[in-house]
Structure formats: structure tokens, C-alpha cells
Amino acid sequence: MKRIRTTPRPGWRETVVSQGLVYPMTPSRNGLGEQEYWFERACYVLSSDEVDHLETVTERVHTMCVEAARYLCSGELGDLGLPPGALEAARVSFDAAPPSLYGRFDLRFDGRDDAPAKVLEYNADTPTGLVEASVAQWYWLQDVAPELDQWNSLHERLVEAWRGIRQRTGLGVLHLAHLGAEKSGEEEMTVGYLRDCADQAGWSTCQLQVEQLGWNPDVQRFIGLDDDVIDVLFKLYPWEDVLWEDFGAHALSTLEQGATVWLEPLWKVVLSNKALLVALWRCFPGHENLLPASMGEPNGMTEWVKKPLHGREGDNIEVSSRDLSLVQPGEYGEEGFVYQQYVRMPDFEGNKAVVGSWIVDGKAAGCGIRESDSPVTDYYARFVPHHIDGPAPSPQQRAAWLAE
């Protein structure tokens, strides 16, 4: 894996905005002006062997996470900062094996010294970064080096997954909800892209804001903008927040009735909880793709990263190591913390990179690489496109590979 400098395309900003990446810039760390979030003045290059390794690790660890979810639903690690009854509801959801769509692992990987990828965390409930990983970096490659390959089957996998969910449920109308209060456009465009994939899979779709979801007490069902009953709902809104709201009580009642198909399903609330890292280490101690982790205290670790159970975007992370002491601001932590073994992030000329590895319907589907000047990947990170150091497959080869 290497990082090379590249020349941005003329009009790159307008180009990515037209492709749905309406948030190409982010406020600068010092608060003075903006900086590039979509960053095409560099790219990462992966070898085919490295991609094979990342695909294998992604699918293997996802399977391990499903086993760890069973452990978490048992309450063995406490309530995970969730309200009373939530873990029992998650267990009921898990046992029912409802359909699920996608997730994103954050991996520590640089391809050096044959070191295996290590799981930093997993967002299997509300992962973002999808528009840039699936769409913007694909079109970037077609513009700058169409003869090269990219680890990116996200679009095809998502369409196929939506098709499978439609066939499995026997339902045809899908509602998708994003948080209207989020103003960057990231969540609205993420849901809009997932809606487009669902449209291509044959669904009739309706997109609305979470704030616009209604509840009809007469029929005990969620309703949409036209008072239409919602049978299938994709919500880009974390379950750990839903469960503390009135919305959550209604959601649990529909879960018991089986009246609403939720995407992601409720049991995935435990996979986006940092306690997953502890459950993985307990279920698979010493596994080469895991880092030691413990609940509430370092448990003998001399170098560690302290993470809030519900934390996002690096908020409230604390790092303690021989060469680094760091405390990130934020509003998380009352729900509890985990400690994970500290590991230095890959450094490419001062750029610390994290591989975001996507999984769709249990299949590895591609990656998005974010880099930061800071050891913690946070709101100021950059998304940097990638390609594989090999030729692009023919349409026939790609179709055969996707069918495997």
C-alpha cells in the first residue's frame, strides 16, 4: 500500500458535487476557512494481494461480529448504555434473523511486513462515507485512469442486496429516512443514494426526514408523509438514540408485532457499540485481526485508546502511549467507555490513514480511505481515492467475479 501525489481534475469540486458529494469541503481545524474533505491531490495504491487480504478479513471478522453480537445481547457486558429492555429486544431481533443491508469496518492496515489488518471499530447501523466510496471515487478513476482497477463493487452489491430483501419480505414499498437537522447534506445524500440503489432493485421508494415520521395509535403503526402505513423502513438514525425516545417505545412495539421491517435491524445496535471490541476479544482471544480490549479500565494495558461506547467521529477519545497523550473533546462518555490496545496508525509522510472496509449482505464490497494529520480520525479527516495497481477487468470478468 502506498500513497502517491496526483493532479486534481479541473473543476473537481463541481464534479463531485454533481455526483452527490455535496460536502466536498469541511471547516478547517483552526476554524479559519475551509479545507478539502474530498482530496484528490493524492491517491492510495493497493496491490491485488492486499485487496484479497482485506476482503478475506472483512468477511471473516463480520462473521465473528455476528457471534459476538449474541454474546452482547446476553447482557454479559452490562446494559451498554442502553435503556432497560433494549438488550432483550435486541436478542429477540437477533433470534428472528431479519434482513440487514450493510456496514463499514475501520481497519488499521498498511500492507507492510505482512502485518494483518486490525479492527479498530465497526459501524453496522448508520455508516456514512458511502457516496464518496461508491460513487465519487469510481468516477474519479474513470476520469484519471480508466485502464486501472479499483476495489469497489459497492453499487452492484447494494442493488443486489435490496433485490434480495424485496424478494425475502415479499413487500414492494420502502420508506427511507434521514435526520433533517443534519445540515451538511451528508446524511440526506447517503439515504438518497441508497434509495437510488433500491429503485434499481425494483422497490417503490419514498424518502423523508426522521422528524416527519408519524405514529397512528389506532392501528399501532408508523406512517409516512401521506399517512401511508410504513411496512419497511430504512433509517439513518442510530438505534442507541431511537431507544431513548418516544419513537423507540413505538419501535419496540412494532418489533414485537413484526409489523415493521427495520433496516438496519435492532440487533445491530450492539455492533455499533464499542463494547463490541471487548466482546470480540473475549470470544476470539488472541485473534490476529483483533486488538486487546476491556470494559471500563485498561486491565493491564500500558498503552491504550479509551473510547466512549456510543462515540462517533473521534469524539471523547483519549490516547495514552509512550509517545502520545491526547484527549478529544465531545459530548459522549456518560454511557461508559472501553479501552483498546493502542497501535500506531499507518503514516504516509505525515498522513495517518484508516481503511474503511465495506460489507454488504455479508460480502466484502470495497473500501474508502480516510487520512488525517491527527492520530485520531475525526471530523477534519480527508477522503482520498484509491486504485489497484493492476488493469481493470473486462465487463465479463467483473460480472463473473460478482457472481462468485
C-alpha positions, 0 to 999 in steps of 0.5 A: 500500500502506498500513497502517491501525489496526483493532479486534481481534475479541473473543476473537481469540486463541481464534479463531485458535487454533481455526483452527490458529494455535496460536502466536498469541503469541511471547516478547517481545524483552526476554524479559519476557512475551509479545507478539502474533505474530498482530496484528490491531490493524492491517491492510495495504491493497493496491490491485488494481494492486499485487496484479497487480504482485506476482503478475506478479513472483512468477511471473516471478522463480520462473521465473528461480529455476528457471534459476538453480537449474541454474546452482547445481547446476553447482557454479559457486558452490562446494559451498554448504555442502553435503556432497560429492555433494549438488550432483550429486544435486541436478542429477540431481533437477533433470534428472528434473523431479519434482513440487514443491508450493510456496514463499514469496518475501520481497519488499521492496515498498511500492507507492510511486513505482512502485518494483518489488518486490525479492527479498530471499530465497526459501524453496522447501523448508520455508516456514512462515507458511502457516496464518496466510496461508491460513487465519487471515487469510481468516477474519479478513476474513470476520469484519471485512469480508466485502464486501472482497477479499483476495489469497489463493487459497492453499487452492484452489491447494494442493488443486489442486496435490496433485490434480495430483501424485496424478494425475502419480505415479499413487500414492494414499498420502502420508506427511507429516512434521514435526520433533517437537522443534519445540515451538511447534506451528508446524511440526506445524500447517503439515504438518497443514494441508497434509495437510488440503489433500491429503485434499481432493485425494483422497490417503490421508494419514498424518502423523508426526514426522521422528524416527519415520521408519524405514529397512528395509535389506532392501528399501532403503526408508523406512517409516512408523509401521506399517512401511508402505513410504513411496512419497511423502513430504512433509517439513518438514525442510530438505534442507541438514540431511537431507544431513548425516545418516544419513537423507540417505545413505538419501535419496540412495539412494532418489533414485537408485532413484526409489523415493521421491517427495520433496516438496519435491524435492532440487533445491530445496535450492539455492533455499533457499540464499542463494547463490541471490541471487548466482546470480540476479544473475549470470544476470539482471544488472541485473534490476529485481526483483533486488538486487546480490549476491556470494559471500563479500565485498561486491565493491564494495558500500558498503552491504550485508546479509551473510547466512549461506547456510543462515540462517533467521529473521534469524539471523547477519545483519549490516547495514552502511549509512550509517545502520545497523550491526547484527549478529544473533546465531545459530548459522549462518555456518560454511557461508559467507555472501553479501552483498546490496545493502542497501535500506531496508525499507518503514516504516509509522510505525515498522513495517518490513514484508516481503511474503511472496509465495506460489507454488504449482505455479508460480502466484502464490497470495497473500501474508502480511505480516510487520512488525517494529520491527527492520530485520531480520525475525526471530523477534519479527516480527508477522503482520498481515492484509491486504485489497484495497481493492476488493469481493470477487468473486462465487463465479463470478468467483473460480472463473473467475479460478482457472481462468485 
